[in-house]
């Protein structure tokens, strides 16, 4: 029983460490992610408007 509790505590600690590292990575690159998302969204909207403008029949 103690072995299972220790295993669970180790797994919980490992999860907390991995989540902390993931959040630090996300905090380091969130600006670039927003920029890329904005560029992709602008290109997609441009293509959508262009297609609707060309097919105005």
mmCIF file of the N, C-alpha and C atoms, coordinates in Angstrom:
data_MODEL
# 
_entry.id   MODEL 
# 
loop_
_atom_site.group_PDB 
_atom_site.id 
_atom_site.type_symbol 
_atom_site.label_atom_id 
_atom_site.label_alt_id 
_atom_site.label_comp_id 
_atom_site.label_asym_id 
_atom_site.label_entity_id 
_atom_site.label_seq_id 
_atom_site.pdbx_PDB_ins_code 
_atom_site.Cartn_x 
_atom_site.Cartn_y 
_atom_site.Cartn_z 
_atom_site.occupancy 
_atom_site.B_iso_or_equiv 
_atom_site.pdbx_formal_charge 
_atom_site.auth_seq_id 
_atom_site.auth_comp_id 
_atom_site.auth_asym_id 
_atom_site.auth_atom_id 
_atom_site.pdbx_PDB_model_num 
ATOM 1   N N  . UNK A 1 1  ? 0.826   -1.190 0.000   1.00 0.00 ? 1  UNK A N  1 
ATOM 2   C CA . UNK A 1 1  ? 0.000   0.000  0.000   1.00 0.00 ? 1  UNK A CA 1 
ATOM 3   C C  . UNK A 1 1  ? 0.875   1.259  0.000   1.00 0.00 ? 1  UNK A C  1 
ATOM 4   N N  . UNK A 1 2  ? 1.921   1.256  0.797   1.00 0.00 ? 2  UNK A N  1 
ATOM 5   C CA . UNK A 1 2  ? 2.808   2.421  0.844   1.00 0.00 ? 2  UNK A CA 1 
ATOM 6   C C  . UNK A 1 2  ? 3.500   2.620  -0.497  1.00 0.00 ? 2  UNK A C  1 
ATOM 7   N N  . UNK A 1 3  ? 3.786   1.529  -1.166  1.00 0.00 ? 3  UNK A N  1 
ATOM 8   C CA . UNK A 1 3  ? 4.432   1.615  -2.475  1.00 0.00 ? 3  UNK A CA 1 
ATOM 9   C C  . UNK A 1 3  ? 3.506   2.292  -3.489  1.00 0.00 ? 3  UNK A C  1 
ATOM 10  N N  . UNK A 1 4  ? 2.222   1.987  -3.439  1.00 0.00 ? 4  UNK A N  1 
ATOM 11  C CA . UNK A 1 4  ? 1.263   2.602  -4.367  1.00 0.00 ? 4  UNK A CA 1 
ATOM 12  C C  . UNK A 1 4  ? 1.115   4.091  -4.076  1.00 0.00 ? 4  UNK A C  1 
ATOM 13  N N  . UNK A 1 5  ? 1.083   4.465  -2.805  1.00 0.00 ? 5  UNK A N  1 
ATOM 14  C CA . UNK A 1 5  ? 0.972   5.881  -2.432  1.00 0.00 ? 5  UNK A CA 1 
ATOM 15  C C  . UNK A 1 5  ? 2.219   6.637  -2.871  1.00 0.00 ? 5  UNK A C  1 
ATOM 16  N N  . UNK A 1 6  ? 3.386   6.033  -2.659  1.00 0.00 ? 6  UNK A N  1 
ATOM 17  C CA . UNK A 1 6  ? 4.628   6.666  -3.091  1.00 0.00 ? 6  UNK A CA 1 
ATOM 18  C C  . UNK A 1 6  ? 4.669   6.815  -4.613  1.00 0.00 ? 6  UNK A C  1 
ATOM 19  N N  . UNK A 1 7  ? 4.216   5.806  -5.335  1.00 0.00 ? 7  UNK A N  1 
ATOM 20  C CA . UNK A 1 7  ? 4.147   5.882  -6.797  1.00 0.00 ? 7  UNK A CA 1 
ATOM 21  C C  . UNK A 1 7  ? 3.212   6.979  -7.264  1.00 0.00 ? 7  UNK A C  1 
ATOM 22  N N  . UNK A 1 8  ? 2.072   7.096  -6.589  1.00 0.00 ? 8  UNK A N  1 
ATOM 23  C CA . UNK A 1 8  ? 1.123   8.154  -6.935  1.00 0.00 ? 8  UNK A CA 1 
ATOM 24  C C  . UNK A 1 8  ? 1.728   9.533  -6.676  1.00 0.00 ? 8  UNK A C  1 
ATOM 25  N N  . UNK A 1 9  ? 2.400   9.693  -5.547  1.00 0.00 ? 9  UNK A N  1 
ATOM 26  C CA . UNK A 1 9  ? 3.020   10.984 -5.230  1.00 0.00 ? 9  UNK A CA 1 
ATOM 27  C C  . UNK A 1 9  ? 4.110   11.335 -6.233  1.00 0.00 ? 9  UNK A C  1 
ATOM 28  N N  . UNK A 1 10 ? 4.881   10.341 -6.645  1.00 0.00 ? 10 UNK A N  1 
ATOM 29  C CA . UNK A 1 10 ? 5.914   10.580 -7.643  1.00 0.00 ? 10 UNK A CA 1 
ATOM 30  C C  . UNK A 1 10 ? 5.296   10.967 -8.989  1.00 0.00 ? 10 UNK A C  1 
ATOM 31  N N  . UNK A 1 11 ? 4.211   10.300 -9.360  1.00 0.00 ? 11 UNK A N  1 
ATOM 32  C CA . UNK A 1 11 ? 3.525   10.629 -10.614 1.00 0.00 ? 11 UNK A CA 1 
ATOM 33  C C  . UNK A 1 11 ? 2.944   12.037 -10.561 1.00 0.00 ? 11 UNK A C  1 
ATOM 34  N N  . UNK A 1 12 ? 2.359   12.412 -9.415  1.00 0.00 ? 12 UNK A N  1 
ATOM 35  C CA . UNK A 1 12 ? 1.798   13.763 -9.266  1.00 0.00 ? 12 UNK A CA 1 
ATOM 36  C C  . UNK A 1 12 ? 2.901   14.809 -9.350  1.00 0.00 ? 12 UNK A C  1 
ATOM 37  N N  . UNK A 1 13 ? 4.043   14.549 -8.712  1.00 0.00 ? 13 UNK A N  1 
ATOM 38  C CA . UNK A 1 13 ? 5.175   15.472 -8.784  1.00 0.00 ? 13 UNK A CA 1 
ATOM 39  C C  . UNK A 1 13 ? 5.671   15.611 -10.218 1.00 0.00 ? 13 UNK A C  1 
ATOM 40  N N  . UNK A 1 14 ? 5.772   14.506 -10.922 1.00 0.00 ? 14 UNK A N  1 
ATOM 41  C CA . UNK A 1 14 ? 6.213   14.536 -12.313 1.00 0.00 ? 14 UNK A CA 1 
ATOM 42  C C  . UNK A 1 14 ? 5.234   15.331 -13.186 1.00 0.00 ? 14 UNK A C  1 
ATOM 43  N N  . UNK A 1 15 ? 3.939   15.173 -12.942 1.00 0.00 ? 15 UNK A N  1 
ATOM 44  C CA . UNK A 1 15 ? 2.932   15.938 -13.688 1.00 0.00 ? 15 UNK A CA 1 
ATOM 45  C C  . UNK A 1 15 ? 3.059   17.437 -13.422 1.00 0.00 ? 15 UNK A C  1 
ATOM 46  N N  . UNK A 1 16 ? 3.281   17.810 -12.193 1.00 0.00 ? 16 UNK A N  1 
ATOM 47  C CA . UNK A 1 16 ? 3.426   19.226 -11.854 1.00 0.00 ? 16 UNK A CA 1 
ATOM 48  C C  . UNK A 1 16 ? 4.658   19.808 -12.525 1.00 0.00 ? 16 UNK A C  1 
ATOM 49  N N  . UNK A 1 17 ? 5.762   19.063 -12.525 1.00 0.00 ? 17 UNK A N  1 
ATOM 50  C CA . UNK A 1 17 ? 6.987   19.540 -13.173 1.00 0.00 ? 17 UNK A CA 1 
ATOM 51  C C  . UNK A 1 17 ? 6.772   19.698 -14.670 1.00 0.00 ? 17 UNK A C  1 
ATOM 52  N N  . UNK A 1 18 ? 6.126   18.721 -15.308 1.00 0.00 ? 18 UNK A N  1 
ATOM 53  C CA . UNK A 1 18 ? 5.891   18.802 -16.752 1.00 0.00 ? 18 UNK A CA 1 
ATOM 54  C C  . UNK A 1 18 ? 4.950   19.956 -17.099 1.00 0.00 ? 18 UNK A C  1 
ATOM 55  N N  . UNK A 1 19 ? 3.908   20.177 -16.304 1.00 0.00 ? 19 UNK A N  1 
ATOM 56  C CA . UNK A 1 19 ? 3.006   21.303 -16.552 1.00 0.00 ? 19 UNK A CA 1 
ATOM 57  C C  . UNK A 1 19 ? 3.713   22.638 -16.379 1.00 0.00 ? 19 UNK A C  1 
ATOM 58  N N  . UNK A 1 20 ? 4.592   22.728 -15.396 1.00 0.00 ? 20 UNK A N  1 
ATOM 59  C CA . UNK A 1 20 ? 5.355   23.961 -15.192 1.00 0.00 ? 20 UNK A CA 1 
ATOM 60  C C  . UNK A 1 20 ? 6.261   24.240 -16.383 1.00 0.00 ? 20 UNK A C  1 
ATOM 61  N N  . UNK A 1 21 ? 6.931   23.210 -16.882 1.00 0.00 ? 21 UNK A N  1 
ATOM 62  C CA . UNK A 1 21 ? 7.798   23.389 -18.052 1.00 0.00 ? 21 UNK A CA 1 
ATOM 63  C C  . UNK A 1 21 ? 6.986   23.760 -19.291 1.00 0.00 ? 21 UNK A C  1 
ATOM 64  N N  . UNK A 1 22 ? 5.822   23.150 -19.451 1.00 0.00 ? 22 UNK A N  1 
ATOM 65  C CA . UNK A 1 22 ? 4.970   23.470 -20.601 1.00 0.00 ? 22 UNK A CA 1 
ATOM 66  C C  . UNK A 1 22 ? 4.489   24.920 -20.534 1.00 0.00 ? 22 UNK A C  1 
ATOM 67  N N  . UNK A 1 23 ? 4.126   25.376 -19.348 1.00 0.00 ? 23 UNK A N  1 
ATOM 68  C CA . UNK A 1 23 ? 3.677   26.767 -19.212 1.00 0.00 ? 23 UNK A CA 1 
ATOM 69  C C  . UNK A 1 23 ? 4.811   27.758 -19.440 1.00 0.00 ? 23 UNK A C  1 
ATOM 70  N N  . UNK A 1 24 ? 6.009   27.414 -18.999 1.00 0.00 ? 24 UNK A N  1 
ATOM 71  C CA . UNK A 1 24 ? 7.157   28.289 -19.254 1.00 0.00 ? 24 UNK A CA 1 
ATOM 72  C C  . UNK A 1 24 ? 7.461   28.364 -20.747 1.00 0.00 ? 24 UNK A C  1 
ATOM 73  N N  . UNK A 1 25 ? 7.368   27.236 -21.430 1.00 0.00 ? 25 UNK A N  1 
ATOM 74  C CA . UNK A 1 25 ? 7.586   27.231 -22.876 1.00 0.00 ? 25 UNK A CA 1 
ATOM 75  C C  . UNK A 1 25 ? 6.518   28.057 -23.589 1.00 0.00 ? 25 UNK A C  1 
ATOM 76  N N  . UNK A 1 26 ? 5.273   27.893 -23.182 1.00 0.00 ? 26 UNK A N  1 
ATOM 77  C CA . UNK A 1 26 ? 4.188   28.659 -23.785 1.00 0.00 ? 26 UNK A CA 1 
ATOM 78  C C  . UNK A 1 26 ? 4.346   30.150 -23.521 1.00 0.00 ? 26 UNK A C  1 
ATOM 79  N N  . UNK A 1 27 ? 4.778   30.509 -22.324 1.00 0.00 ? 27 UNK A N  1 
ATOM 80  C CA . UNK A 1 27 ? 4.988   31.917 -21.997 1.00 0.00 ? 27 UNK A CA 1 
ATOM 81  C C  . UNK A 1 27 ? 6.122   32.512 -22.813 1.00 0.00 ? 27 UNK A C  1 
ATOM 82  N N  . UNK A 1 28 ? 7.101   31.692 -23.173 1.00 0.00 ? 28 UNK A N  1 
ATOM 83  C CA . UNK A 1 28 ? 8.235   32.190 -23.940 1.00 0.00 ? 28 UNK A CA 1 
ATOM 84  C C  . UNK A 1 28 ? 7.873   32.422 -25.409 1.00 0.00 ? 28 UNK A C  1 
ATOM 85  N N  . UNK A 1 29 ? 6.902   31.662 -25.943 1.00 0.00 ? 29 UNK A N  1 
ATOM 86  C CA . UNK A 1 29 ? 6.636   31.759 -27.377 1.00 0.00 ? 29 UNK A CA 1 
ATOM 87  C C  . UNK A 1 29 ? 5.221   32.247 -27.691 1.00 0.00 ? 29 UNK A C  1 
ATOM 88  N N  . UNK A 1 30 ? 4.454   32.727 -26.710 1.00 0.00 ? 30 UNK A N  1 
ATOM 89  C CA . UNK A 1 30 ? 3.075   33.092 -26.993 1.00 0.00 ? 30 UNK A CA 1 
ATOM 90  C C  . UNK A 1 30 ? 2.968   34.252 -27.964 1.00 0.00 ? 30 UNK A C  1 
ATOM 91  N N  . UNK A 1 31 ? 3.909   35.161 -27.943 1.00 0.00 ? 31 UNK A N  1 
ATOM 92  C CA . UNK A 1 31 ? 3.866   36.283 -28.883 1.00 0.00 ? 31 UNK A CA 1 
ATOM 93  C C  . UNK A 1 31 ? 4.004   35.816 -30.324 1.00 0.00 ? 31 UNK A C  1 
ATOM 94  N N  . UNK A 1 32 ? 4.938   34.900 -30.545 1.00 0.00 ? 32 UNK A N  1 
ATOM 95  C CA . UNK A 1 32 ? 5.113   34.353 -31.895 1.00 0.00 ? 32 UNK A CA 1 
ATOM 96  C C  . UNK A 1 32 ? 3.891   33.551 -32.330 1.00 0.00 ? 32 UNK A C  1 
ATOM 97  N N  . UNK A 1 33 ? 3.291   32.824 -31.399 1.00 0.00 ? 33 UNK A N  1 
ATOM 98  C CA . UNK A 1 33 ? 2.084   32.066 -31.740 1.00 0.00 ? 33 UNK A CA 1 
ATOM 99  C C  . UNK A 1 33 ? 0.945   32.996 -32.143 1.00 0.00 ? 33 UNK A C  1 
ATOM 100 N N  . UNK A 1 34 ? 0.788   34.108 -31.436 1.00 0.00 ? 34 UNK A N  1 
ATOM 101 C CA . UNK A 1 34 ? -0.247  35.074 -31.806 1.00 0.00 ? 34 UNK A CA 1 
ATOM 102 C C  . UNK A 1 34 ? 0.032   35.701 -33.170 1.00 0.00 ? 34 UNK A C  1 
ATOM 103 N N  . UNK A 1 35 ? 1.295   36.007 -33.436 1.00 0.00 ? 35 UNK A N  1 
ATOM 104 C CA . UNK A 1 35 ? 1.654   36.582 -34.719 1.00 0.00 ? 35 UNK A CA 1 
ATOM 105 C C  . UNK A 1 35 ? 1.361   35.615 -35.863 1.00 0.00 ? 35 UNK A C  1 
ATOM 106 N N  . UNK A 1 36 ? 1.756   34.368 -35.711 1.00 0.00 ? 36 UNK A N  1 
ATOM 107 C CA . UNK A 1 36 ? 1.513   33.366 -36.749 1.00 0.00 ? 36 UNK A CA 1 
ATOM 108 C C  . UNK A 1 36 ? 0.012   33.156 -36.934 1.00 0.00 ? 36 UNK A C  1 
ATOM 109 N N  . UNK A 1 37 ? -0.735  33.110 -35.830 1.00 0.00 ? 37 UNK A N  1 
ATOM 110 C CA . UNK A 1 37 ? -2.187  32.949 -35.924 1.00 0.00 ? 37 UNK A CA 1 
ATOM 111 C C  . UNK A 1 37 ? -2.820  34.134 -36.648 1.00 0.00 ? 37 UNK A C  1 
ATOM 112 N N  . UNK A 1 38 ? -2.347  35.331 -36.369 1.00 0.00 ? 38 UNK A N  1 
ATOM 113 C CA . UNK A 1 38 ? -2.870  36.512 -37.048 1.00 0.00 ? 38 UNK A CA 1 
ATOM 114 C C  . UNK A 1 38 ? -2.574  36.507 -38.535 1.00 0.00 ? 38 UNK A C  1 
ATOM 115 N N  . UNK A 1 39 ? -1.363  36.110 -38.905 1.00 0.00 ? 39 UNK A N  1 
ATOM 116 C CA . UNK A 1 39 ? -1.002  36.054 -40.325 1.00 0.00 ? 39 UNK A CA 1 
ATOM 117 C C  . UNK A 1 39 ? -1.838  35.013 -41.049 1.00 0.00 ? 39 UNK A C  1 
ATOM 118 N N  . UNK A 1 40 ? -1.961  33.824 -40.457 1.00 0.00 ? 40 UNK A N  1 
ATOM 119 C CA . UNK A 1 40 ? -2.759  32.765 -41.086 1.00 0.00 ? 40 UNK A CA 1 
ATOM 120 C C  . UNK A 1 40 ? -4.218  33.199 -41.206 1.00 0.00 ? 40 UNK A C  1 
ATOM 121 N N  . UNK A 1 41 ? -4.745  33.837 -40.170 1.00 0.00 ? 41 UNK A N  1 
ATOM 122 C CA . UNK A 1 41 ? -6.126  34.320 -40.220 1.00 0.00 ? 41 UNK A CA 1 
ATOM 123 C C  . UNK A 1 41 ? -6.329  35.391 -41.280 1.00 0.00 ? 41 UNK A C  1 
ATOM 124 N N  . UNK A 1 42 ? -5.371  36.294 -41.418 1.00 0.00 ? 42 UNK A N  1 
ATOM 125 C CA . UNK A 1 42 ? -5.484  37.354 -42.430 1.00 0.00 ? 42 UNK A CA 1 
ATOM 126 C C  . UNK A 1 42 ? -5.428  36.767 -43.839 1.00 0.00 ? 42 UNK A C  1 
ATOM 127 N N  . UNK A 1 43 ? -4.543  35.805 -44.057 1.00 0.00 ? 43 UNK A N  1 
ATOM 128 C CA . UNK A 1 43 ? -4.455  35.163 -45.384 1.00 0.00 ? 43 UNK A CA 1 
ATOM 129 C C  . UNK A 1 43 ? -5.742  34.408 -45.680 1.00 0.00 ? 43 UNK A C  1 
ATOM 130 N N  . UNK A 1 44 ? -6.280  33.707 -44.680 1.00 0.00 ? 44 UNK A N  1 
ATOM 131 C CA . UNK A 1 44 ? -7.512  32.962 -44.877 1.00 0.00 ? 44 UNK A CA 1 
ATOM 132 C C  . UNK A 1 44 ? -8.676  33.901 -45.191 1.00 0.00 ? 44 UNK A C  1 
ATOM 133 N N  . UNK A 1 45 ? -8.799  35.006 -44.439 1.00 0.00 ? 45 UNK A N  1 
ATOM 134 C CA . UNK A 1 45 ? -9.861  35.971 -44.713 1.00 0.00 ? 45 UNK A CA 1 
ATOM 135 C C  . UNK A 1 45 ? -9.683  36.628 -46.073 1.00 0.00 ? 45 UNK A C  1 
ATOM 136 N N  . UNK A 1 46 ? -8.445  36.930 -46.433 1.00 0.00 ? 46 UNK A N  1 
ATOM 137 C CA . UNK A 1 46 ? -8.183  37.497 -47.754 1.00 0.00 ? 46 UNK A CA 1 
ATOM 138 C C  . UNK A 1 46 ? -8.604  36.551 -48.863 1.00 0.00 ? 46 UNK A C  1 
ATOM 139 N N  . UNK A 1 47 ? -8.280  35.278 -48.718 1.00 0.00 ? 47 UNK A N  1 
ATOM 140 C CA . UNK A 1 47 ? -8.673  34.288 -49.727 1.00 0.00 ? 47 UNK A CA 1 
ATOM 141 C C  . UNK A 1 47 ? -10.187 34.145 -49.777 1.00 0.00 ? 47 UNK A C  1 
ATOM 142 N N  . UNK A 1 48 ? -10.834 34.190 -48.624 1.00 0.00 ? 48 UNK A N  1 
ATOM 143 C CA . UNK A 1 48 ? -12.291 34.081 -48.582 1.00 0.00 ? 48 UNK A CA 1 
ATOM 144 C C  . UNK A 1 48 ? -12.939 35.272 -49.266 1.00 0.00 ? 48 UNK A C  1 
ATOM 145 N N  . UNK A 1 49 ? -12.495 36.484 -48.966 1.00 0.00 ? 49 UNK A N  1 
ATOM 146 C CA . UNK A 1 49 ? -13.055 37.679 -49.614 1.00 0.00 ? 49 UNK A CA 1 
ATOM 147 C C  . UNK A 1 49 ? -12.761 37.698 -51.105 1.00 0.00 ? 49 UNK A C  1 
ATOM 148 N N  . UNK A 1 50 ? -11.568 37.274 -51.492 1.00 0.00 ? 50 UNK A N  1 
ATOM 149 C CA . UNK A 1 50 ? -11.220 37.250 -52.916 1.00 0.00 ? 50 UNK A CA 1 
ATOM 150 C C  . UNK A 1 50 ? -12.113 36.263 -53.663 1.00 0.00 ? 50 UNK A C  1 
ATOM 151 N N  . UNK A 1 51 ? -12.344 35.092 -53.061 1.00 0.00 ? 51 UNK A N  1 
ATOM 152 C CA . UNK A 1 51 ? -13.180 34.093 -53.720 1.00 0.00 ? 51 UNK A CA 1 
ATOM 153 C C  . UNK A 1 51 ? -14.610 34.597 -53.852 1.00 0.00 ? 51 UNK A C  1 
ATOM 154 N N  . UNK A 1 52 ? -15.127 35.242 -52.823 1.00 0.00 ? 52 UNK A N  1 
ATOM 155 C CA . UNK A 1 52 ? -16.487 35.790 -52.906 1.00 0.00 ? 52 UNK A CA 1 
ATOM 156 C C  . UNK A 1 52 ? -16.569 36.949 -53.904 1.00 0.00 ? 52 UNK A C  1 
ATOM 157 N N  . UNK A 1 53 ? -15.507 37.744 -53.999 1.00 0.00 ? 53 UNK A N  1 
ATOM 158 C CA . UNK A 1 53 ? -15.481 38.857 -54.941 1.00 0.00 ? 53 UNK A CA 1 
ATOM 159 C C  . UNK A 1 53 ? -15.437 38.355 -56.379 1.00 0.00 ? 53 UNK A C  1 
ATOM 160 N N  . UNK A 1 54 ? -14.691 37.261 -56.616 1.00 0.00 ? 54 UNK A N  1 
ATOM 161 C CA . UNK A 1 54 ? -14.583 36.717 -57.973 1.00 0.00 ? 54 UNK A CA 1 
ATOM 162 C C  . UNK A 1 54 ? -15.860 35.985 -58.393 1.00 0.00 ? 54 UNK A C  1 
ATOM 163 N N  . UNK A 1 55 ? -16.608 35.415 -57.448 1.00 0.00 ? 55 UNK A N  1 
ATOM 164 C CA . UNK A 1 55 ? -17.814 34.644 -57.763 1.00 0.00 ? 55 UNK A CA 1 
ATOM 165 C C  . UNK A 1 55 ? -19.077 35.428 -57.425 1.00 0.00 ? 55 UNK A C  1 
ATOM 166 N N  . UNK A 1 56 ? -19.105 36.704 -57.777 1.00 0.00 ? 56 UNK A N  1 
ATOM 167 C CA . UNK A 1 56 ? -20.267 37.534 -57.418 1.00 0.00 ? 56 UNK A CA 1 
ATOM 168 C C  . UNK A 1 56 ? -21.444 37.324 -58.347 1.00 0.00 ? 56 UNK A C  1 
ATOM 169 N N  . UNK A 1 57 ? -21.495 36.396 -59.156 1.00 0.00 ? 57 UNK A N  1 
ATOM 170 C CA . UNK A 1 57 ? -22.555 36.204 -60.112 1.00 0.00 ? 57 UNK A CA 1 
ATOM 171 C C  . UNK A 1 57 ? -23.811 35.875 -59.382 1.00 0.00 ? 57 UNK A C  1 
# 
